[in-house]
Amino acid sequence: MSDLFNGNGYPPHAAEDPVESSSLHGDGRPPSEEYFEQPPLPSRRTTRVSKRVRKRRRTLAFFVILALFAVVVFFVVQTVKPMLGGFSASDYPGPGTGTVELVVQDGATARSVAAELRTQDIVASEQAFLDALSAAKGAASLQPGTFNMRKQMKATDAVGVLLAGDPSKVHYAAVAQNLRIGEVLEVLAKSTSIPLAQFTALANSPAQFGLPVQAKTLEGYLSPGEYRFAVELDAKGILTQMVEGTKKNLVSVGVSDPAEQFRVLTIASIIEFEGNTANYAKISGAIENRINNPNGETGGRLESDATVAYGLGIKSYNISDAQKADKTNPYNTFANAGLPIGPIGSPGLEAIRAAAHPEANPYYFWVTVNLKTGETLYATTYAQHLQNVAKYTAWCAANAGECK
């Protein structure tokens, strides 16, 4: 018996090599191992690849979220932007047209006033008005009342009107450019209820306003614009304010000598009747060419229809040969060389600037060939000028009644 069994009770062969029993699988594993088999551990290369894949996925997810956020922001901005009038509040350039009454009710807020201004097309946007009001620190200064406004005003101008206070305490007067002195005085008399005779007497005494001896009246010195004169101002106070406005414009363009101011105003007043803002400086240069070259084709003569018409007391583009030959008219620049004896209207700042700083050019002649658009043609010789005049004549023939 001892030959068949070892001391542990196993047969000798089983004790020495138990795994080779008949119960083993063909691959050498005992039956129990199939229930406890573990997957192989990943290699370092596999781990690195997995990390890169996860990182790429996270990056892709981040950009997807960022793109979605940008889309949301875009649509929110497009939705809110119209309500804000854009990030840059739209505004009219002014000064506006026509007249409209704005009623500010007692207890009205800045925003309610802004809404009413926009509804009546007085300002381009509520925000433009609110920004201008904030800049003027006037939100708390709005007063109830009925205000004379214009359509499509610049927001700052609208604020200025409303902050002027009770409209019953001011006289509103709108003095347009190109008005002659008689027309300006009529506007002032009508706006203030001060007798026209008082304005006329003062206008014929320019020395009272510190003007040079060349000035025979206040013609040219009554600055155009919109005025709100305090009701306590008399005729002299009103005219003084307007004259000071013109002097301020002259100084702003570098003209301070009184005699030179008179000369610049004379040229500026002619420029306003002869052209428009786009060609003021060019016409100013042509005027200088004429009056400073007595040996030129024009013999130093300005030859402006507007000056002749002023001297005749009429308004017309059609001046007869007889009227052009009349040397007794001191404003006749066909018969008399150089500038007329004074301004022929009340020029604004842009015309004054052009007269003070004329454009250097070779032109001696100009003619407006379209009175509706202001299209003006220039020439260096009289022959070229006649060709341009023919275009003006043709335009007049095609637009009956426009060239009176």
C-alpha positions as CSV (number, residue, x, y, z in Angstrom):
1,M,0.0,0.0,0.0
2,S,2.8,2.3,0.8
3,D,4.1,1.9,-2.7
4,L,0.8,3.2,-4.2
5,F,0.2,6.3,-2.0
6,N,2.3,9.0,-0.7
7,G,1.8,10.4,2.8
8,N,-0.7,13.0,1.6
9,G,-3.1,10.5,0.2
10,Y,-2.5,11.3,-3.5
11,P,-1.2,8.7,-5.8
12,P,2.5,9.3,-6.6
13,H,1.9,10.5,-10.2
14,A,-0.9,12.9,-9.3
15,A,1.1,14.4,-6.5
16,E,4.0,15.1,-8.8
17,D,2.0,16.6,-11.7
18,P,-1.6,17.2,-10.8
19,V,-2.4,19.6,-13.7
20,E,-1.9,16.8,-16.2
21,S,-5.0,14.9,-15.0
22,S,-7.7,13.9,-17.4
23,S,-9.9,16.8,-16.3
24,L,-7.7,19.5,-17.9
25,H,-8.8,21.4,-21.1
26,G,-6.9,20.9,-24.3
27,D,-5.1,24.3,-23.8
28,G,-3.8,23.2,-20.5
29,R,-6.1,25.3,-18.3
30,P,-8.1,23.8,-15.4
31,P,-11.9,24.0,-15.8
32,S,-12.3,26.7,-13.2
33,E,-10.0,29.3,-15.0
34,E,-12.6,30.0,-17.7
35,Y,-14.8,31.7,-15.0
36,F,-12.1,33.9,-13.7
37,E,-10.3,34.9,-16.9
38,Q,-9.2,38.7,-17.0
39,P,-8.8,40.7,-20.2
40,P,-5.2,41.6,-21.1
41,L,-3.9,44.9,-19.8
42,P,-3.7,47.7,-22.4
43,S,-0.3,48.6,-23.7
44,R,1.1,52.1,-23.2
45,R,0.6,52.8,-26.9
46,T,-3.0,52.0,-26.6
47,T,-3.4,54.2,-23.6
48,R,-1.8,57.2,-25.4
49,V,-4.1,56.8,-28.4
50,S,-7.2,56.6,-26.1
51,K,-6.1,59.9,-24.4
52,R,-5.7,61.6,-27.7
53,V,-9.1,60.5,-28.9
54,R,-10.7,61.7,-25.7
55,K,-8.9,65.1,-26.0
56,R,-10.0,65.5,-29.6
57,R,-13.6,64.7,-28.5
58,R,-13.5,67.3,-25.8
59,T,-12.0,69.9,-28.1
60,L,-14.6,69.2,-30.7
61,A,-17.4,69.5,-28.1
62,F,-16.0,72.8,-27.0
63,F,-16.0,74.3,-30.5
64,V,-19.5,73.0,-31.1
65,I,-20.7,74.7,-27.9
66,L,-18.9,77.9,-28.8
67,A,-20.4,77.9,-32.3
68,L,-23.9,77.4,-30.8
69,F,-23.3,80.3,-28.3
70,A,-22.2,82.6,-31.2
71,V,-25.3,81.7,-33.1
72,V,-27.5,82.5,-30.1
73,V,-25.7,85.8,-29.5
74,F,-26.1,86.8,-33.2
75,F,-29.9,86.2,-33.1
76,V,-30.3,88.0,-29.8
77,V,-28.4,91.0,-31.2
78,Q,-30.5,91.0,-34.4
79,T,-33.6,90.9,-32.2
80,V,-32.6,93.6,-29.8
81,K,-30.8,95.9,-32.2
82,P,-34.0,97.4,-33.9
83,M,-35.4,98.3,-30.5
84,L,-32.3,100.2,-29.7
85,G,-32.1,101.9,-33.0
86,G,-28.7,100.2,-33.7
87,F,-25.6,100.5,-31.6
88,S,-25.0,104.0,-33.1
89,A,-28.3,105.9,-32.8
90,S,-29.5,107.3,-36.1
91,D,-29.7,111.1,-36.4
92,Y,-30.8,113.6,-39.0
93,P,-28.2,116.1,-40.2
94,G,-30.6,119.0,-39.7
95,P,-31.7,121.7,-39.7
96,G,-35.0,120.2,-40.8
97,T,-37.9,121.3,-42.9
98,G,-41.4,122.8,-42.3
99,T,-42.9,123.4,-38.9
100,V,-44.6,121.2,-36.4
101,E,-45.9,121.8,-32.9
102,L,-44.7,119.6,-30.1
103,V,-46.8,119.6,-26.9
104,V,-44.9,118.5,-23.8
105,Q,-47.4,117.5,-21.1
106,D,-47.0,118.3,-17.5
107,G,-45.1,115.4,-15.9
108,A,-43.8,114.1,-19.2
109,T,-40.6,112.1,-18.9
110,A,-37.5,112.3,-21.1
111,R,-38.4,108.9,-22.7
112,S,-42.1,109.9,-23.4
113,V,-40.9,113.1,-25.0
114,A,-38.4,111.1,-27.1
115,A,-41.1,108.8,-28.2
116,E,-43.3,111.7,-29.3
117,L,-40.5,113.4,-31.1
118,R,-39.8,110.2,-33.1
119,T,-43.5,109.6,-33.8
120,Q,-43.8,113.1,-35.4
121,D,-40.5,112.6,-37.3
122,I,-38.9,115.5,-35.5
123,V,-35.9,113.3,-34.6
124,A,-34.5,110.2,-36.4
125,S,-34.5,108.0,-33.2
126,E,-35.4,108.2,-29.6
127,Q,-31.9,107.2,-28.6
128,A,-30.3,110.1,-30.5
129,F,-32.5,112.5,-28.6
130,L,-31.9,110.8,-25.2
131,D,-28.1,110.8,-25.8
132,A,-28.2,114.5,-26.7
133,L,-30.4,115.3,-23.7
134,S,-28.0,113.4,-21.4
135,A,-25.0,115.3,-22.9
136,A,-26.7,118.6,-22.2
137,K,-27.6,117.4,-18.6
138,G,-31.1,118.5,-19.4
139,A,-33.3,115.5,-18.4
140,A,-34.4,117.3,-15.3
141,S,-34.9,120.6,-17.1
142,L,-37.7,119.6,-19.6
143,Q,-40.6,122.0,-19.1
144,P,-44.2,121.6,-20.3
145,G,-45.5,123.7,-23.1
146,T,-46.0,123.9,-26.9
147,F,-42.8,124.2,-28.9
148,N,-42.3,125.1,-32.5
149,M,-40.2,122.4,-34.1
150,R,-39.2,121.2,-37.5
151,K,-39.4,117.9,-39.2
152,Q,-36.2,115.9,-39.3
153,M,-34.1,118.0,-36.9
154,K,-30.7,117.1,-35.6
155,A,-31.2,115.7,-32.1
156,T,-29.0,118.4,-30.4
157,D,-31.1,121.1,-32.1
158,A,-34.3,119.6,-30.8
159,V,-32.8,119.5,-27.3
160,G,-31.8,123.1,-27.6
161,V,-35.4,124.1,-28.4
162,L,-36.8,122.2,-25.5
163,L,-34.3,123.4,-23.0
164,A,-34.8,127.1,-24.0
165,G,-37.7,127.0,-21.6
166,D,-41.2,128.4,-21.9
167,P,-41.7,129.2,-25.5
168,S,-44.0,132.1,-24.5
169,K,-40.9,133.8,-23.2
170,V,-39.0,133.9,-26.6
171,H,-39.5,135.1,-30.1
172,Y,-38.8,132.5,-32.7
173,A,-37.4,133.8,-36.1
174,A,-36.1,131.7,-39.0
175,V,-33.8,133.7,-41.2
176,A,-33.0,131.8,-44.4
177,Q,-29.8,132.3,-46.4
178,N,-29.9,134.5,-49.5
179,L,-32.4,136.9,-48.0
180,R,-31.8,140.6,-48.7
181,I,-31.8,142.9,-45.8
182,G,-35.4,144.1,-46.4
183,E,-36.6,140.5,-46.3
184,V,-34.7,139.8,-43.1
185,L,-36.1,142.8,-41.4
186,E,-39.7,141.8,-42.4
187,V,-39.1,138.3,-40.8
188,L,-37.9,139.9,-37.6
189,A,-40.8,142.4,-37.4
190,K,-43.3,139.6,-38.0
191,S,-41.7,137.2,-35.5
192,T,-41.3,139.8,-32.7
193,S,-44.2,142.2,-33.3
194,I,-41.6,145.0,-33.1
195,P,-42.5,147.7,-35.8
196,L,-40.6,147.3,-39.0
197,A,-39.7,151.0,-39.0
198,Q,-37.5,150.5,-35.8
199,F,-35.5,147.7,-37.5
200,T,-35.1,149.7,-40.7
201,A,-33.9,152.9,-39.0
202,L,-31.3,150.9,-37.1
203,A,-30.2,148.9,-40.2
204,N,-29.4,152.2,-41.9
205,S,-27.1,153.2,-39.1
206,P,-24.3,150.6,-39.2
207,A,-21.9,152.7,-37.2
208,Q,-23.9,151.9,-34.1
209,F,-22.9,148.3,-34.5
210,G,-19.2,149.0,-34.9
211,L,-19.0,148.3,-38.7
212,P,-16.4,149.8,-41.1
213,V,-17.1,153.0,-43.0
214,Q,-17.6,151.0,-46.2
215,A,-20.8,149.6,-44.8
216,K,-23.8,151.8,-45.7
217,T,-26.3,149.4,-44.1
218,L,-26.3,146.2,-42.2
219,E,-26.7,144.2,-45.4
220,G,-24.5,141.1,-45.3
221,Y,-24.0,141.3,-41.5
222,L,-27.4,139.8,-40.4
223,S,-26.3,136.2,-39.9
224,P,-28.9,133.7,-41.2
225,G,-30.2,131.0,-38.9
226,E,-32.9,130.0,-36.4
227,Y,-33.2,132.5,-33.5
228,R,-35.1,132.5,-30.2
229,F,-34.9,136.0,-29.0
230,A,-35.7,136.8,-25.4
231,V,-39.0,138.7,-25.3
232,E,-37.3,141.6,-23.4
233,L,-34.9,142.2,-26.3
234,D,-35.5,145.4,-28.2
235,A,-34.8,145.9,-32.0
236,K,-31.2,147.0,-31.4
237,G,-30.6,144.0,-29.1
238,I,-31.9,141.6,-31.7
239,L,-29.8,143.2,-34.6
240,T,-26.7,143.3,-32.4
241,Q,-27.0,139.5,-31.7
242,M,-27.2,138.8,-35.4
243,V,-24.3,141.1,-36.3
244,E,-22.2,139.5,-33.6
245,G,-23.0,136.1,-35.1
246,T,-21.6,137.2,-38.5
247,K,-18.5,138.7,-36.9
248,K,-17.9,135.4,-35.0
249,N,-18.2,133.5,-38.3
250,L,-15.6,135.8,-40.0
251,V,-13.1,135.4,-37.1
252,S,-13.6,131.6,-37.1
253,V,-12.3,131.5,-40.7
254,G,-9.4,133.7,-39.9
255,V,-10.7,137.1,-41.0
256,S,-10.5,139.8,-38.2
257,D,-9.7,143.0,-40.0
258,P,-12.9,145.0,-40.4
259,A,-12.2,146.2,-43.9
260,E,-11.3,142.7,-45.0
261,Q,-14.4,141.4,-43.3
262,F,-16.5,143.7,-45.5
263,R,-14.7,142.5,-48.6
264,V,-15.2,138.8,-47.7
265,L,-18.9,139.3,-46.9
266,T,-19.4,141.0,-50.3
267,I,-17.8,138.0,-52.1
268,A,-19.6,135.5,-49.9
269,S,-23.0,137.1,-50.6
270,I,-22.4,136.9,-54.4
271,I,-21.3,133.2,-54.1
272,E,-24.5,132.3,-52.4
273,F,-26.6,133.7,-55.3
274,E,-24.3,132.3,-58.0
275,G,-23.9,128.7,-56.8
276,N,-24.4,126.1,-54.1
277,T,-22.3,124.7,-51.3
278,A,-20.6,122.2,-53.5
279,N,-19.1,124.9,-55.8
280,Y,-18.7,127.9,-53.5
281,A,-14.9,127.6,-53.3
282,K,-14.5,127.1,-57.1
283,I,-16.7,130.1,-57.9
284,S,-14.7,132.1,-55.3
285,G,-11.5,131.3,-57.1
286,A,-13.0,132.4,-60.4
287,I,-14.1,135.7,-58.9
288,E,-10.6,136.3,-57.6
289,N,-9.2,135.5,-61.1
290,R,-11.5,138.1,-62.7
291,I,-11.1,141.0,-60.3
292,N,-7.3,140.6,-60.0
293,N,-6.6,140.4,-63.8
294,P,-7.6,143.7,-65.5
295,N,-5.9,142.4,-68.7
296,G,-8.0,139.2,-68.9
297,E,-10.9,138.7,-71.3
298,T,-13.3,140.2,-68.8
299,G,-11.1,143.3,-68.2
300,G,-11.3,142.9,-64.4
301,R,-15.1,142.9,-64.5
302,L,-17.0,140.4,-62.3
303,E,-20.1,140.4,-64.7
304,S,-22.6,138.9,-62.2
305,D,-26.3,139.0,-63.0
306,A,-27.1,138.6,-59.3
307,T,-25.3,141.9,-58.5
308,V,-27.1,143.8,-61.3
309,A,-30.5,142.4,-60.2
310,Y,-29.8,143.5,-56.6
311,G,-29.0,147.1,-57.7
312,L,-32.3,147.1,-59.7
313,G,-34.3,145.8,-56.7
314,I,-35.5,142.8,-58.7
315,K,-34.9,139.1,-58.6
316,S,-34.3,137.6,-62.0
317,Y,-31.7,135.6,-64.0
318,N,-32.6,137.5,-67.1
319,I,-30.8,140.8,-67.3
320,S,-31.1,142.9,-70.5
321,D,-28.2,144.3,-72.4
322,A,-29.4,147.8,-71.5
323,Q,-29.4,147.0,-67.8
324,K,-25.9,145.5,-68.1
325,A,-24.7,148.7,-69.7
326,D,-26.1,151.0,-67.1
327,K,-23.1,152.4,-65.1
328,T,-25.3,154.3,-62.7
329,N,-26.2,151.1,-61.0
330,P,-23.4,150.8,-58.3
331,Y,-24.0,147.1,-58.2
332,N,-23.6,146.7,-62.0
333,T,-20.5,144.5,-62.3
334,F,-20.8,144.3,-66.1
335,A,-20.3,148.1,-66.5
336,N,-18.0,148.6,-63.5
337,A,-14.8,146.7,-62.8
338,G,-14.1,144.9,-59.5
339,L,-16.6,144.1,-56.7
340,P,-19.9,145.9,-56.2
341,I,-20.1,148.5,-53.5
342,G,-21.2,146.0,-50.8
343,P,-22.9,142.7,-50.0
344,I,-26.1,141.7,-51.8
345,G,-27.5,139.4,-49.1
346,S,-26.8,137.6,-45.8
347,P,-24.2,134.8,-46.3
348,G,-23.9,131.8,-44.1
349,L,-20.7,130.3,-42.7
350,E,-19.9,128.0,-45.6
351,A,-20.0,130.9,-48.2
352,I,-17.9,133.0,-45.8
353,R,-15.3,130.3,-45.5
354,A,-15.2,129.9,-49.3
355,A,-14.8,133.6,-49.8
356,A,-12.0,133.8,-47.3
357,H,-10.2,130.7,-48.8
358,P,-10.9,130.6,-52.5
359,E,-9.9,127.5,-54.6
360,A,-7.0,128.2,-56.9
361,N,-8.1,127.3,-60.4
362,P,-7.8,128.6,-64.0
363,Y,-11.4,129.6,-64.5
364,Y,-12.9,133.0,-65.4
365,F,-16.4,132.0,-66.4
366,W,-19.1,129.9,-64.8
367,V,-22.8,129.3,-65.5
368,T,-25.4,127.2,-63.7
369,V,-26.9,125.0,-66.4
370,N,-29.5,123.3,-64.3
371,L,-31.3,125.5,-61.8
372,K,-32.9,122.5,-60.0
373,T,-29.8,120.6,-59.3
374,G,-27.3,123.5,-59.2
375,E,-25.1,121.9,-61.9
376,T,-22.5,124.5,-62.8
377,L,-20.0,124.5,-65.7
378,Y,-16.7,126.4,-65.8
379,A,-14.6,127.8,-68.6
380,T,-11.2,129.5,-69.0
381,T,-12.2,131.3,-72.2
382,Y,-15.2,133.2,-73.4
383,A,-15.6,130.9,-76.4
384,Q,-15.9,127.9,-74.0
385,H,-18.3,129.9,-71.8
386,L,-20.6,130.5,-74.8
387,Q,-20.9,126.8,-75.3
388,N,-21.9,126.3,-71.7
389,V,-24.4,129.2,-71.9
390,A,-26.0,127.4,-74.8
391,K,-26.6,124.4,-72.5
392,Y,-28.3,126.8,-70.0
393,T,-30.5,128.2,-72.7
394,A,-31.5,124.7,-73.8
395,W,-32.3,123.8,-70.3
396,C,-34.5,126.9,-69.8
397,A,-36.3,126.0,-73.1
398,A,-37.1,122.5,-71.8
399,N,-38.2,123.8,-68.3
400,A,-40.7,126.6,-69.0
401,G,-41.0,129.2,-66.2
402,E,-37.8,128.2,-64.4
403,C,-35.5,130.8,-65.8
404,K,-37.4,134.0,-64.9
